[in-house]
Amino acid sequence: MLKRKTILLTLFFVALCYAANACHVLPKQKAQTNIMTDKPYPITLVIHGGAGTILKQNMTDSLEQQYRQALEQALLAGYAVLQNGGTSLNAVQAAIVFMEDSPLFNAGKGAVLTNEGTVELDAAVMDGKTGSAGAVAGIKTVKNPILAARKVMENSPHVMMTGTGADAFAKEQGLEIVDPAYFITDYRLRALQKILEQEKTDTTGYRIELSESGKEKYGTVGAIALDQYGNLAAGTSTGGMTNKRYGRIGDSPIIGAGTFARNSTCAVSATGHGEFFIRNVVAYDVSALMEYLHLPVQEAAKRVIFDKLLPQGGFGGLIALDQQGNFTMPFNSEGMYRGYMNAKTAKPQVFIFKDE
Amino acid sequence: MLKRKTILLTLFFVALCYAANACHVLPKQKAQTNIMTDKPYPITLVIHGGAGTILKQNMTDSLEQQYRQALEQALLAGYAVLQNGGTSLNAVQAAIVFMEDSPLFNAGKGAVLTNEGTVELDAAVMDGKTGSAGAVAGIKTVKNPILAARKVMENSPHVMMTGTGADAFAKEQGLEIVDPAYFITDYRLRALQKILEQEKTDTTGYRIELSESGKEKYGTVGAIALDQYGNLAAGTSTGGMTNKRYGRIGDSPIIGAGTFARNSTCAVSATGHGEFFIRNVVAYDVSALMEYLHLPVQEAAKRVIFDKLLPQGGFGGLIALDQQGNFTMPFNSEGMYRGYMNAKTAKPQVFIFKDE
């Protein structure tokens, strides 16, 4: 008798769900419980804003404050999505859109300039639940490249689109298109001019990406998140390297190199000297170390950044997060703009330098 | 006394080597012995010419013969390099250049056409000894895309170049530039026209890559080699998918997805539905399974193609080779143009269908 009641109730519930879904009155999925721990998934957001030669002595207090504030706001924007029952994909997107819109970071507005004084933007996003992914490279007119990557993932049979074709697709999808001048800031113009002058007296080939101190800096923004449904997501967006040419693409838009997400292992977004990150398939390697050697996320990420990349001279860092909410933000450069927010923190936690 | 003699002789030999190197009179490295087996490395070349719906009943005897001959000639071209003491990189390059020049394969001349009736070619190469890599995507004027990828690897600080920038770089490097019409064959023009007509009556979005039988076919060429110095190399070249648009890039030029090489594990070149191969980081995954789970190359490749890709509907295949000369050519599609040559075979061994 009880069994029949249960069956009927279940059938009723299923029918209700279908009806609700059909009428689009089911706005939220139900929060899930982690079957491993029997606890709700701990919503978590981790972001980065680039790694490199970032030293306190090279930065004014005012600029440092601006970066900290921007990182906090990006975290708040993304975390609000998670708190309101939103998905990790939407949280990642919200945090990255904020950083793309900020002129402080090398992504969207404020991106570094190519040799020709233009911007060429790259972005990627990956869904840890389904394994689907989208990426754009070398786009010039889409206000928020991360949204273009999301459209490629969701509304095309492809993973990666490039150049004017990718711009055209984004426009067809109704994304906001801007004049390329929108992206250009005085700061990045001066950086390009400086590097072009250095090039004149330098016979070692063309120079790429120098920070104010003359050392390398790798600006890129990224976000990874875990939502209450237990789904991981990762996203990355960048302008690449100052003075880049020949349609150069770094690791950011390459699935497996700069961006990767899989629920059973981790979500990863990387920032650094892209060529090293591509050759070492960095983001997927963190996942592979977890899957095949059963390393915890912190240990897997540490091994890639310090044991594999550092001896090769591959400078940079990454953020990685697993389905239990464990995360790590290792880097082998002088600094990395970074931060996180989860249920244990009342407010966003942000860091820039090494010993924070 | 003997010790001093040995030291002096060693010093003399080192000085001689330096002098010879400086004068460029040291054309060949010495063949190496595998310290694990104390035997010389068994030079090996493995190639593929694409996977997909390749069935005997859909192919005339004459066409089948043409494919078999072309595969044999590509193997002979690459193997001659290895036999003459050349490097695995040069062997891979020779085999791929042959297939790019042949109108039979979807790479270089005879590549499939984009929605606009043009060609957009992708290629990548990786050196298993140094881990360096080069790739080009969306190029339109370079006769042999694999040579452009090699130039990116050796003469630029980058790994990946795209679009007109990549074409410009190749031209600066002195590579042969051709009129885009060079690549176009009647066969591919008809294939595009057919697909465009199907699209008119199909409301499910745009169609990509259909073979004569109406099923999917993934043309791409690739080669992997082991030279007598114990160095592995991998290369891949493709025209992508018929009717592709929006600057779509598949797995071929993506290091870790379609192409990967590392002396300590394997060299891999893949062919198939590129989007699945990107999302699953296929080429590097074979390497990771060997490195972390110590699987033999055959087992690692099999696991990726059958246990991981097949359940997702990710059709295609790959070729993989380790430093001991063990190799494998698994595919989960109906057929794959493929072949190999090593010391044990008096002549090239080529295969097309499943049960060969």
Interface residues (C-beta under 8 A of the other chain):
Chain A: M126 G131 S132 A133 A137 G138 S156 P157 H158 V159 M160 M161 T162 G163 T164 G165 A166 A168 F169 G205 Y206 I208 R245 Y246 G247 R248 I249 G250 I254 I255 G256 A257 F260 G274 E275 I278 R279 N280 V281 Y284 D285 A288 L289 Y292 L293 Q312
Chain B: M126 G131 S132 A133 A137 G138 S156 P157 H158 V159 M160 M161 T162 G163 T164 G165 A166 A168 F169 G205 Y206 I208 R245 Y246 G247 R248 I249 G250 I254 I255 G256 A257 F260 G274 E275 I278 R279 N280 V281 Y284 D285 A288 L289 Y292 L293 Q312
